[in-house]
């Protein structure tokens, strides 16, 4: 996939902005912090995911004092077919979002993944030391692009979870009965089973090549194992749903005390074990970053295989955080991809890239 052009309206720091990025493969958005580099990468993620690659609300994305934003791009896939994609999001007078492919309105689920992307952000370098939500999001963003079923299940799960948590509060307040939980437990368990099974499947796919990818980055480890951490051990959708329902019943008392659902995919986590030890217990900062890079490469390969398209790779100011060897490995891996990089300086490995001076681009010079 290639982005030929992109235009923004009232998005973040840009009242209006447009530029063309068809050639060459690698583009560098160059400028100091605050120049709007990440905003452009974020806008591409919105076209891909219908939401930001950052954990933010729509209110945060719309330019200050405005009521909506609009993003539009012209694309060409690996087979030479051209298309346009557009996302418009309004926060006033009421919140609503509309997505279009070739000017035809599409549902959010149909829009996700039409423009496949993989983003690599500075916070990803702390993937294994950061909170579990960061690791869950790592999986969710990828799975939503390749599985409409997963995307739908995740949306349903979050809505049902909100309803169940509200019911827990009402039970504690004495305005609802415990028996009312059964209906929501069944619905939550069904959505949870889809989410859990898809996460387990992608873990198995990544496991096939993870050790090799890490070794290719210079680490001498013999075996890297992905471990998905959850309550329960079921491995089929039916059995996971049954097990989840039993867990919800088992932890009901705790849930009522905390007025929150304390078990389920929204609480799950995962880790990497190296030669029998958890990565975070012994690996240096550089070794942990090698593992993150290996996972990034696997994400790109997986997305390309499942979507039948090379994803657009978005690298947000990560070169300053990587050593020379890892910088070189990153660029070698993406030789045949369109790569858009934000940076405060141009690394020597990027001498053939198209460099956009952000201050000049934004001012129209």
C-alpha positions in Angstrom: 0.0 0.0 0.0 1.1 3.5 -0.8 -0.3 6.9 0.4 -0.1 9.4 -2.5 -1.5 12.4 -0.7 -3.1 13.3 2.6 -5.1 16.4 3.7 -6.1 17.4 7.2 -8.7 19.9 8.3 -8.9 21.1 12.0 -6.9 18.1 13.1 -4.7 18.7 16.2 -2.4 21.7 15.4 -3.4 21.9 11.7 -6.3 24.2 10.7 -5.6 23.0 7.1 -2.7 21.0 5.7 -2.0 18.9 2.6 1.0 17.3 1.0 1.9 14.5 -1.5 4.1 11.6 -0.4 3.9 9.1 -3.3 7.7 8.8 -4.0 10.2 7.6 -2.8 9.6 4.8 -0.2 11.0 6.6 2.8 9.8 10.1 3.9 11.2 11.9 6.9 9.1 14.6 8.7 11.9 16.7 10.1 11.5 19.4 12.8 11.8 20.2 16.5 9.4 18.9 19.1 6.0 20.6 18.7 6.3 21.0 14.9 3.3 18.7 14.3 5.3 15.6 13.1 3.5 13.1 15.3 0.1 14.7 14.4 0.6 13.7 10.8 1.4 10.1 11.7 -1.5 10.1 14.1 -3.9 11.2 11.3 -2.7 8.3 9.1 -3.5 6.0 12.0 -7.0 7.4 12.2 -7.6 6.6 8.5 -6.3 3.1 9.2 -8.0 2.3 12.6 -10.8 5.0 12.7 -9.1 6.1 15.9 -5.7 7.3 17.1 -2.8 5.0 17.8 -2.6 6.9 21.1 -5.0 6.3 24.0 -6.9 9.6 23.6 -10.5 10.8 23.1 -11.9 12.5 20.0 -12.1 15.7 21.9 -8.3 15.7 22.2 -7.9 15.4 18.4 -10.1 18.1 17.2 -8.3 21.4 16.9 -8.9 23.6 20.0 -12.2 25.5 19.8 -13.4 23.7 16.7 -16.4 21.2 16.3 -15.0 18.6 13.9 -12.0 17.3 12.0 -11.6 15.8 8.6 -8.8 13.6 7.2 -8.6 12.4 3.6 -6.0 10.4 1.6 -5.4 9.1 -1.8 -4.1 5.5 -1.9 -2.7 2.9 -4.3 -2.5 -0.7 -3.3 0.1 -3.2 -4.3 -1.9 -4.2 -7.3 -2.1 -0.7 -8.7 -5.7 -0.1 -7.7 -6.4 3.5 -6.5 -8.8 4.6 -3.8 -9.6 7.4 -1.5 -10.3 7.2 2.2 -11.8 9.8 4.5 -12.7 10.1 8.2 -14.8 12.9 9.6 -15.4 13.2 13.3 -17.8 15.7 14.9 -17.9 16.5 18.7 -20.6 19.2 18.6 -23.6 19.5 18.6 -23.3 15.8 19.2 -20.6 13.2 18.8 -20.6 11.3 15.5 -18.1 9.9 13.1 -18.4 9.0 9.4 -16.0 7.0 7.2 -15.8 6.9 3.4 -14.0 4.7 0.9 -14.2 6.2 -2.6 -16.8 8.6 -1.3 -19.1 5.8 -0.3 -20.0 5.8 3.4 -18.8 2.7 5.3 -19.2 1.4 8.8 -16.2 1.8 11.1 -15.6 -2.0 11.0 -15.5 -1.9 7.2 -13.0 1.0 7.2 -10.5 -0.6 9.6 -7.6 -2.0 7.8 -8.4 -0.7 4.3 -5.2 1.3 4.8 -3.1 -1.2 6.7 -0.5 0.4 9.0 2.0 -0.5 11.7 3.1 2.2 14.0 6.3 2.2 16.2 6.1 4.8 18.9 8.6 5.8 21.6 6.4 4.3 24.3 6.6 0.9 22.5 10.3 0.8 23.5 9.1 0.4 27.1 6.5 -2.3 26.1 7.7 -4.8 28.6 8.1 -2.4 31.5 4.9 -0.4 30.8 1.4 -1.2 32.1 -0.5 -4.3 30.9 -2.9 -2.0 29.0 -0.1 -1.1 26.7 0.6 -4.7 25.9 -3.1 -5.4 25.3 -3.3 -2.5 23.0 -0.3 -3.8 21.1 -2.4 -6.9 20.2 -5.7 -5.1 19.7 -4.5 -2.7 17.1 -3.1 -5.5 15.0 -6.0 -7.9 15.4 -8.6 -5.3 14.6 -7.0 -4.7 11.2 -7.0 -8.4 10.2 -10.2 -9.7 11.9 -13.6 -7.9 11.6 -14.8 -10.6 14.1 -12.3 -9.5 16.6 -13.1 -5.8 16.1 -16.8 -6.4 16.6 -16.2 -8.6 19.6 -14.0 -6.0 21.2 -16.6 -3.3 20.6 -19.3 -5.4 22.1 -17.2 -6.5 25.0 -16.4 -2.9 26.1 -20.1 -1.9 25.9 -21.2 -5.0 27.9 -18.5 -4.4 30.4 -19.7 -0.9 31.0 -23.2 -2.2 31.5 -22.1 -4.9 33.9 -20.0 -2.4 36.0 -23.0 0.0 36.2 -25.1 -3.0 37.4 -22.6 -3.9 40.1 -22.9 -0.4 41.4 -26.7 -0.6 41.4 -26.7 -3.9 43.3 -24.4 -2.4 46.0 -26.8 0.6 46.2 -29.8 -1.8 46.6 -31.6 -0.8 43.4 -30.8 -4.1 41.5 -30.5 -7.8 42.3 -27.6 -10.1 41.9 -29.6 -12.4 39.7 -29.6 -9.6 37.1 -25.9 -10.2 36.5 -26.5 -13.6 34.8 -27.7 -12.0 31.6 -24.7 -9.7 31.3 -22.3 -12.5 32.4 -23.4 -14.7 29.4 -23.0 -11.8 26.9 -19.7 -10.8 28.3 -18.4 -14.4 28.2 -19.4 -14.8 24.6 -17.5 -11.7 23.5 -14.6 -12.5 25.8 -14.2 -16.0 24.2 -13.7 -14.5 20.7 -11.2 -12.0 22.0 -9.2 -14.5 24.0 -9.1 -17.1 21.2 -7.8 -14.6 18.6 -5.1 -13.4 21.0 -4.0 -16.9 21.7 -3.9 -17.7 18.0 -1.7 -14.7 17.2 0.6 -15.6 20.1 1.1 -19.0 18.5 1.8 -17.4 15.1 4.4 -15.1 16.5 5.9 -17.9 18.5 6.9 -19.7 15.3 9.5 -17.0 14.4 10.1 -15.0 17.5 13.4 -16.7 18.6 14.8 -16.4 15.1 13.9 -12.7 14.8 15.5 -11.9 18.1 18.7 -13.8 17.2 18.9 -12.0 13.9 19.2 -8.8 16.0 22.4 -10.1 17.6 21.0 -11.7 20.8 22.4 -15.1 21.6 19.3 -16.4 23.5 18.4 -20.0 22.7 14.6 -19.8 23.1 12.0 -17.0 23.4 8.6 -18.0 24.6 5.4 -15.8 24.5 3.2 -16.4 27.5 -0.4 -15.1 27.6 -1.4 -14.5 31.2 -5.1 -15.0 32.0 -7.4 -16.7 34.4 -8.3 -20.1 33.0 -6.8 -22.5 30.6 -9.6 -23.4 28.0 -8.5 -23.4 24.3 -11.7 -23.5 22.3 -14.3 -20.7 21.9 -17.1 -22.7 23.5 -15.0 -23.8 26.5 -13.5 -20.3 27.0 -17.0 -18.8 27.1 -18.1 -21.4 29.7 -14.9 -20.9 31.7 -15.3 -17.1 31.7 -18.9 -17.4 32.9 -17.7 -19.6 35.8 -14.9 -17.1 36.6 -17.4 -14.2 36.7 -19.6 -16.1 39.2 -16.5 -17.1 41.3 -15.3 -13.5 41.5 -18.7 -11.9 41.9 -18.3 -11.0 45.6 -15.0 -9.3 44.8 -16.5 -7.5 41.9 -19.3 -6.2 44.1 -16.9 -4.9 46.7 -14.8 -3.1 44.0 -17.9 -2.3 41.8 -15.8 -3.3 38.8 -15.4 -6.5 36.8 -12.0 -7.9 37.8 -11.6 -10.8 35.4 -11.6 -11.0 31.6 -9.6 -9.9 28.5 -9.5 -6.3 29.8 -7.4 -7.6 32.6 -5.2 -10.1 30.8 -1.5 -9.6 30.1 1.4 -11.3 28.2 5.1 -11.5 28.5 8.2 -13.0 26.9 10.3 -15.7 28.7 13.9 -16.1 27.6 15.5 -19.4 28.3 13.1 -20.0 31.2 13.2 -16.5 32.7 10.9 -13.5 32.3 12.6 -11.0 30.0 12.1 -8.1 32.4 13.9 -9.8 35.3 17.3 -9.9 33.6 17.4 -8.3 30.2 19.2 -5.0 29.7 17.4 -2.0 28.2 19.0 -2.7 24.8 18.0 -6.4 24.9 14.4 -5.5 25.7 14.4 -3.1 22.7 15.7 -5.9 20.5 12.7 -8.0 21.6 10.4 -5.1 20.8 11.9 -4.7 17.3 11.5 -8.5 16.7 7.8 -8.2 17.6 7.5 -5.1 15.3 8.9 -7.1 12.4 6.5 -9.9 13.1 3.6 -7.5 13.2 4.5 -6.2 9.8 4.8 -9.7 8.3 1.6 -10.9 9.8 -0.4 -7.9 8.6 1.0 -8.2 5.1 0.2 -11.9 5.0 -3.4 -11.5 6.3 -4.3 -8.4 4.4 -2.5 -9.2 1.2 -0.9 -5.8 1.3 2.3 -4.3 2.5 1.3 -2.0 5.4 2.5 1.6 5.6 5.1 1.8 8.4 4.9 4.8 10.8 8.0 5.5 12.9 7.6 8.2 15.4 10.9 9.7 16.6 12.3 6.3 17.6 15.7 6.6 15.9 17.1 8.7 18.7 16.3 5.9 21.1 18.0 3.1 19.1 21.7 2.3 18.6 23.2 2.2 15.2 22.8 -1.6 14.8 19.1 -1.5 15.6 18.6 1.6 13.3 20.2 -0.3 10.4 18.1 -3.5 11.1 14.9 -1.4 11.2 15.6 0.2 7.8 16.7 -3.1 6.2 13.5 -4.8 7.2 11.4 -2.1 5.6 13.2 -1.7 2.3 10.2 -2.4 0.2 7.6 -0.6 2.3 6.4 3.0 2.4 7.9 4.3 5.6 7.0 7.7 7.1 9.4 8.8 9.9 9.3 11.7 12.3 12.6 12.9 13.5 14.5 15.9 14.9 17.5 15.0 12.8 18.2 12.8 9.7 20.2 9.6 10.6 23.0 8.8 8.2 21.1 5.6 7.2 18.3 7.8 5.7 20.4 9.7 3.2 18.2 8.6 0.2 14.9 9.6 1.9 12.7 12.5 1.0 13.0 15.0 3.8 10.2 17.4 4.7 11.2 20.4 6.7 8.0 20.7 8.8 8.2 24.4 9.5 8.5 25.0 5.7 5.8 22.5 4.8 3.3 23.9 7.3 3.9 27.5 6.2 3.5 26.5 2.6 7.1 27.4 1.6 
